[in-house]
Structures are given as C-alpha cells and as structure tokens.
Amino acid sequence: MNPLLSRLQPYPFERLRALFAGVTPDPAHSPISLGIGEPRHEAPTFLKEALAAALDKGLSNYPATAGDPALRLACAAWLRRRYGVAVDAMTQVLPVNGSREALFSFAQAVIDPSRPGATVVFPNPFYQIYEGAALLAGAEPHYVASDPARNFAADWSQVPDAVWARTQLLYVCSPGNPAGAVMPLAEWQMLFELSDRHGFVIASDECYSEIYFRDEPPLGGLEAAHKLGRTDFRRLMCFTSLSKRSNVPGLRSGFVAGDSALIKPFLLYRTYHGGAMSPAVQSASAAAWADEAHVEDNRRRYREKFAQTTPLLAGVLDVALPDASFYLWAGVPSAFENHTPGLSADEAFAQALLAQYNVTVLPGSYLARDFQGVNPGRGRIRMALVADVPECLEAANRIVDFVSKNT
C-alpha cells in the first residue's frame, strides 16, 4: 500500500462517532443533527425532471472527460451573470464530480514532490480534504493561524517567507468553513502578489458562495482577479458546486474555472483518473446553472432560519451571524473546560448535549490541527443549520436549556 496513506488523520465524523460511543441520548427528545454540512432542503423539481429526461440518452454513452459543450457554456454563462467575468468555456472551464473530488485530485496534478520541501498552505481550521490531498501528493501541510477578531479568517501574515518560497499550492476557502468569513479584495491582492513572487498555484474553494446574509454577494476569486486586471487568471483555479447552491449533494456536480494553462494538464490527469461526469448529470447540471429562482428561494430560507436561531444561541454561546455559508461557529462556555476528564471543552459540550438533549454538534477541534501549540477550534463547536426552520429552532431552544442547566 502507498505508505503515505498512513499519514491521513481520521475524518472528523469518525472522531465524532468515537466520542459518542457508549452515549445513550435521552429518549424524551427526538434526534436532531447539526453535525454534518449536508443540505436538507428539497432538490428543485425542475432539476429532477431534467435528470429523468436525460436518462435515455445518457446511460448508453461513455461521457467525455471535458464535458459536453452545452454544460461548459452554461457554467461560463453563470460566471458572467454572477461575477461579471468572461471566460472561454472551452479552455477555462471544466466540469467535475463535485468540488470535493476536484479539490483533492487537483493537488495530485499540481504538486511536484521531487522538489525539496514541497509545501501546501491552507487555513486552520480547514476542510480536511486539503490536508489529505497535500499528504497523498507527497507534500507537507502548513497550517495558517486564524484571527478570532476577523471571524477566524486566515492570518496570512503569519506565514514566513521561507514557507512561501517552497509553497506549490495554496488552498483558500471563501466563504470559509467553518466560520463563514469572506475574503475582501485587499486580501486577494496580497495573495496574488505572493503567488507572483513565489510561483505557487491558488485553489479557491467557493462551494458556499450562494448562501449569504449581507446585501452584497461574496467576492469570488475570478472576480477579484478581474477587478485587479488579471484577466488571464494565471495560477488561479476556482472550484464551485451545485451541492449547496441547488440542494443536490447526491448529484456530485460542480466545475472548476481559471487559468487555461492549469485546465489543460488537469484535464489530462482527469482523463486517466476517470473523472468524467455522467451525461444525464451533465444535462441536469446545465439546467441548474441556468436557473436562479431556486437559488434565491434557497437563500431566503437560510436567511429566515439564521435570523430566528442566531439570537437565541447568542444568548448562551459566543456566536454571531456569519458573512456567508450555513454554519454557526460558536464558542462554548468556560464551564465546560473541566467538565469531563480527558476531553476538551468542545468535546465535553458535544458529548453532554447529545446525552441530555439528543442534539448533535461537531467539536471545533476536530476541524483544526494543533500547530505551534494552538488548536484554533478548541473550545468551539460547528453547527450546520441545514434542516428546516422548526427543527433548527427546536435544536436552538434545547441548546439554550442545556447551557442554562450546565453552567
């Protein structure tokens, strides 16, 4: 077996299962999970109809890895509407089977492990795919400290020049997971200048871009590059998905867009990797990217539930409305620091909440790494408000009761 596999850490939900082993939730409460960021609003009817209509022609053909031109054109048209950015659909866009597999496979195509000190930089806390992709590509991860004063946005100034000099790939996530921070234009400019100086590639994970709470939609990587006059998108690849935007995580559909000089070898890699998308899924995806009405309705529903639940939770937890995404990143009361021997405050909170009120949340320390003596997720929890309003409100009220009882 590939010896690098031994370097992979357990996924957060494996650790959560171990934490909950032996816990018997109070049967007086029905189970509510805020643990997994899996959209639970219903998939749009028109999208399901488009998928069904394409089955007859889609299942008897081998799909092209590059994707059907109609889908690539639909993706390019969405980028123009959403960000005001013009891309060449045939050379700067590539369909992928969801952003997760593309974020992973991109590192395998980009990283040159023969270069001494090959490094991949990403925020801490982070989406664990970044770490696994770096390790299996033969690179070393570098975890970037987050700034609690800026909604846990990455503090890139903490990265030494010596690390930037050996960096080959930088993962950014905006809106961020788990705290929902959005990168401003000045931050993009700084990263572009660092990329120019050191030659590393930027992979921008933008899967939460369509769930936001401010009047202005989140700035995207291609949009930032365009505003700064970087119209060739050099050393930049942006990743987006229909999973959150259209409530179809099971469709496994997204696309990447950016530097054509990166798209071409990535396509070659994917041809061997077997990364082609089903023709039926491509047809349904093209319909989804062309429609905004269902996205606006989805965003309205998230805004409604966050508007009702956040004030309740803010009364007992250190939490505030994020810029975007469907997570709340909350600090737990200090009373949980020594609540359960051998457990961090966030683990103790999650374990006791499940036992007493049958609500699942994810310990923040599972989404981060100890780096330079600090785990920025310790003492925090991530709550995915993916269910409908009544269930999220019920969970929030149970958490309020739980904190009141235990502090």
MOFENRA-V101514 format. One record per residue. PHI is phi as a letter, one per 30 degrees, with the letter a starting at -180 (none if undefined). OMEGA is omega in radians with two decimals (NA if undefined). Layout:
PHI_OMEGA + PHI_OMEGA
This chain:
none_3.08 + e_-3.09 + d_3.13 + d_3.11 + e_-3.11 + d_-3.13 + d_-3.14 + d_3.11 + c_3.10 + e_3.13 + d_-3.08 + e_-3.07 + d_2.96 + d_3.12 + d_3.13 + d_3.10 + d_3.11 + d_3.12 + d_-3.07 + c_3.14 + e_3.14 + i_3.11 + d_3.07 + c_-3.14 + d_3.09 + d_-3.09 + d_3.09 + d_-3.12 + c_3.04 + d_-3.10 + d_3.02 + b_-3.14 + c_2.97 + c_-3.00 + d_-3.02 + c_3.12 + d_-3.12 + c_-3.10 + e_-3.11 + b_2.94 + d_-3.08 + d_3.07 + d_-3.13 + d_-3.12 + d_-3.09 + d_-3.12 + d_3.10 + d_3.11 + d_3.11 + d_3.11 + d_-3.14 + d_-3.12 + d_-3.09 + c_-3.04 + d_-3.08 + d_-3.12 + c_-2.97 + c_-3.02 + c_-3.09 + c_-3.13 + b_2.96 + d_-3.13 + d_3.03 + d_-3.14 + d_-3.14 + d_3.14 + i_3.09 + d_3.11 + e_-3.13 + d_3.12 + d_-3.13 + d_3.09 + d_3.11 + d_3.12 + d_3.14 + d_3.12 + d_3.10 + d_3.11 + d_3.13 + d_-3.13 + d_-3.01 + d_-3.01 + c_-3.09 + i_-3.06 + c_3.09 + c_3.07 + b_3.05 + d_-3.04 + d_-3.06 + d_-3.09 + b_-3.06 + b_3.14 + b_3.11 + b_3.07 + d_3.12 + b_-3.11 + d_-3.09 + i_-3.07 + d_-3.09 + d_-3.10 + d_-3.14 + d_3.09 + d_3.12 + d_-3.03 + d_-3.14 + d_3.13 + d_-3.14 + d_3.13 + d_-3.01 + d_-2.98 + d_2.99 + c_-3.05 + d_3.13 + d_3.10 + d_-3.09 + e_3.04 + i_-3.14 + e_-2.99 + b_3.01 + b_-3.09 + c_3.06 + a_-3.09 + d_3.07 + b_0.23 + d_-2.97 + a_3.02 + d_-2.89 + d_3.08 + e_-3.13 + e_-3.11 + d_-3.13 + d_3.12 + d_3.13 + d_-3.08 + d_-3.10 + d_3.03 + d_3.13 + i_-3.14 + c_3.08 + c_3.07 + d_2.96 + b_-3.05 + c_-3.06 + c_-3.13 + e_3.10 + c_-3.07 + c_3.14 + e_-3.13 + d_3.12 + c_3.10 + h_3.08 + i_2.99 + d_-3.12 + d_3.09 + c_-3.04 + d_3.14 + d_-3.14 + d_-3.13 + d_-3.14 + d_3.11 + e_-3.12 + d_3.09 + d_3.09 + e_-3.07 + d_3.13 + c_3.13 + d_3.06 + c_-3.08 + b_3.06 + b_3.00 + c_2.96 + b_-3.14 + b_-3.12 + b_-0.06 + e_-2.99 + d_2.97 + c_0.41 + c_-2.92 + c_3.04 + i_3.13 + d_3.12 + c_-3.13 + d_3.08 + d_-3.08 + d_-3.12 + d_3.12 + d_3.07 + e_-3.13 + e_3.12 + d_-3.12 + d_3.07 + d_3.13 + d_3.07 + d_3.10 + d_3.10 + d_-3.07 + d_-2.99 + c_3.03 + i_-3.14 + d_3.13 + c_3.08 + c_3.04 + c_-3.05 + c_3.13 + d_-3.03 + b_-3.01 + d_3.13 + c_-2.95 + d_-3.03 + c_3.07 + c_-3.07 + b_-2.98 + b_3.09 + c_3.12 + d_-3.10 + c_3.13 + d_-3.12 + e_3.06 + d_3.10 + c_-3.10 + d_3.12 + d_3.11 + d_3.12 + d_3.12 + d_3.14 + d_-3.14 + d_-3.11 + c_3.06 + i_-3.12 + c_-2.99 + d_3.06 + d_3.10 + h_-3.05 + e_3.12 + h_3.13 + b_3.02 + b_-3.13 + c_-3.04 + c_3.10 + b_-2.93 + a_3.03 + d_-3.00 + e_-3.12 + d_-3.10 + e_-3.01 + c_3.12 + h_3.13 + b_3.14 + d_3.13 + d_3.12 + d_-3.09 + h_-3.09 + b_3.05 + a_3.04 + a_3.01 + c_3.14 + b_3.12 + l_-3.04 + e_3.14 + d_3.11 + d_3.02 + c_-3.13 + d_-3.05 + d_3.11 + d_3.09 + d_3.06 + d_3.09 + e_3.12 + e_-3.07 + d_3.08 + d_3.09 + d_-3.09 + d_-3.11 + i_-3.04 + c_-3.12 + d_3.11 + c_3.11 + e_3.10 + e_3.12 + d_3.10 + d_3.10 + d_-3.13 + d_3.12 + d_-3.13 + d_3.11 + e_3.10 + d_-3.12 + d_-3.13 + d_-3.11 + d_-3.06 + c_3.11 + c_-3.07 + d_-3.12 + d_3.12 + d_3.11 + d_3.11 + d_3.11 + d_3.14 + d_3.11 + e_-3.12 + d_3.09 + d_3.13 + d_-3.14 + d_-3.08 + d_3.12 + d_3.13 + d_-3.10 + d_-3.05 + d_-3.05 + e_3.13 + d_3.10 + d_-3.09 + d_3.14 + d_3.09 + d_-3.08 + b_-3.12 + b_3.04 + d_-3.04 + a_3.11 + b_3.11 + d_3.12 + d_3.02 + d_-3.04 + a_-3.10 + i_3.14 + c_3.12 + c_2.85 + c_-3.09 + c_-2.89 + c_2.99 + d_-3.12 + c_-3.13 + d_-3.11 + d_3.14 + d_-3.12 + d_-3.13 + e_-3.12 + c_-3.05 + d_-3.08 + b_-3.12 + e_3.10 + i_-3.13 + c_3.00 + d_-3.09 + d_-3.11 + d_3.07 + d_-3.14 + d_3.13 + d_-3.08 + d_-3.11 + d_-3.11 + d_3.12 + d_3.10 + d_-3.09 + d_-3.01 + d_-3.02 + b_3.05 + h_3.07 + c_-3.14 + c_2.98 + b_-3.08 + c_3.08 + e_-3.10 + d_-3.13 + d_3.11 + d_-3.12 + c_-3.09 + b_3.11 + b_2.96 + d_-3.14 + b_-3.07 + h_3.04 + i_-3.08 + b_2.94 + c_-3.03 + d_3.10 + c_-3.10 + d_-3.12 + i_3.12 + b_3.06 + b_3.02 + c_3.09 + c_3.12 + c_-3.12 + d_-3.03 + c_3.13 + d_3.12 + d_-3.03 + e_-3.08 + e_-3.12 + d_3.10 + d_3.09 + d_3.10 + d_3.11 + d_-3.14 + d_3.13 + d_3.08 + d_3.14 + d_3.09 + e_3.12 + d_-3.12 + d_-3.13 + d_3.13 + d_-3.12 + d_-2.96 + c_3.13 + b_NA
